[in-house]
Amino acid sequence: MSEADSPPQDDAPTAPPQGWQPLPPRARRLFVLGNAFGLGLLALGLLIPIGLLLRDTLLALPLALAVLVLLPGWGVWLAYRQYANTRWRLDSDGYALRRGRLWQQETFVPRSRVQHLDIQRGPIERRFDLATLVIHTAGTRHNAVSTAGLAADDAERLRDQLARWIETDDDA
């Protein structure tokens, strides 16, 4: 009897196997805004010590301008890299999230470990029709996996599929 002819192992609903899915293109803006804003604030915060420590030198103005341009610019570049190297996957075993290129981090949540699910949508996410899926797991260390930048309908579909698995596993 071949694998194709064998009966399913359990009656639990399963998602069709999928490869690694990228975030939607509009999520790029969310990453860029977050990083540019955060590093822009850091750049502004660095202007005070630069001004106080180097106020009487010729180095103060070029250094201040470099900080104001380079730090937010690096944040935008970093945001593009983070966006491009974030992938998610849902299959019959559970949910996986992969981030990074040089230091790659892959998090896998088996469907049996899912405790409850949240969808979060801040004002910027709502503006771009995006959402953050938060999967709370059993255990105390790393007890939640968050995936920001998902399309709102993908986040709801993932939440609904994982919720069905929780109900099915609880009934068993």
N, C-alpha and C positions, 0 to 999 in steps of 0.2 A: 504494500500500500504506500503510495507516494505521499509527500507532504501536502500536496494540493487536494488529495482525496481524504486526508485524515479529518476527523471531526474536530471542532474547536474544543480547546481544553476547558473553557468555562463559559458561562452564559453572559459574562460582563460585556457591556458595549465597548467596542474598541474604536479608536480613531484610525482612519486609514493611514498607513505608514507614510511619513513625509520626510523629506530631506531637511537640511538646515534652511530655515526661512529668514530672509533679511527683514530689517525694520522698513516700514514704508518711507519713501523719499521725503515726505513732509516731516518726519522725525528728525531729520538732519537739522532743521531750524531750531528744534527744541534743544538739541545738544549744543549748537552754536550759541544760542542765547544764554544758556546756563553757564557755559565756560567763559564766554566773553564778559558776561556780567560779573562773575566771580573773580576772574583775574583782573578785570577792569577796576573793581573795588580794591583789590590788593595793590594794584599800581597806584591808585590814588592814596592809599594808606602809606605807601613807600615814599611819596612826595614829601611828607612832613619830616621824616628823618633825613632825607637827602637835603632838604632846605635848611634844616637846623645844623647839620654836621658840615655841610659844604657851602654854606651861604656866601662866604667871602672868597670862593675860588672860581676859576674859570670852568671847572669841571661840573658844577652844579646844573647849569642849564642843559648841556648836552646829555648828561646822565638822566635828568628828569624827563627830557623828551624821549630818550631811548626807552626808559621804563614805561612811559605812557603809550608808546607805539608797539614795542616788542612784546610786552607781557600780554596784552589783549590779543595781539596777532598770534602769539604762540597758543593762546587759549582757543582761538578759532581753528587753527591747524589741528590741535589736539582733538577738538570736537569732531572734525571730519574723520579723523582716524578712529575715534571711539565708535562713531556711527557706522563706519564701513566695516568694522570688525566685531559687530554684535550680531549674533544669530540665535534663533530659538528653534526648538523642535518638540513636537508632541507625537508620541507613538504609543503603541499599546502597553509599553512598559512604564511610561511616565513622561515627565517634562524635563527638558534639558535646555540650558542657557550657556552659550559660549561667548566669551568676551576676550578681546586682546589679540595681538599678533605676536609681538616679541615675547611677552609674558602672557601666555594664553591661560585663561581660567575657564574651566568647564564645570558647571554645577548640574547635577542630575537629581531630580526628585522622583523617587519611585511612587507610583500611584498609591501604594499602600501607606505611605508616610504623610500624605496630604491630610491636614486637619481641617482647615477652612481657608476660604479664598476671599480676597478683597480686590476691588477695582477702585483706584484713586484717579481723580481727574482734577488737576489744578486749573487755574484760569488760562494759562498758556496752553496746556494740553487740550482744554475744551476748544480753544480758538482754532487749533490745528486738527481737531477731531482725533486726538490721541488719548491714550490711557496708560496707567501703570497697573500691571497685574501683580498682586502680592500673594504668594502661595505660602501659607503658614504650615510648618511641618511639625511632626512629633520630635521632641528633643529640646534641649536647652541651648546648645551651641549652634549658631547659624540657623535659627529656627524660622527664618523667613527668606524667601527668594523673591526679589523684586525685579520686574522687567519693565523699564520705562521706555516710552516711545512706541508702544504697540498701537496699531490702528484700533480705534475704539471697538469696531465690530470683531476684530480678531481677539481682543482681550475678553469680550463677552463670550465669544464662541469657545475660547480656551477655558474660561471659568465654568461655563455650562457643561463642557465635556468632563472636566475634572470633578465637578460636583456630581455628575451622574455616576462617575466611578466611585466616589465616596459613598453614595447611597447604595450602590450595588455591593461594595465591599462590606458595608455595615450590615446589609441584609444577609450576607453569607454566613 
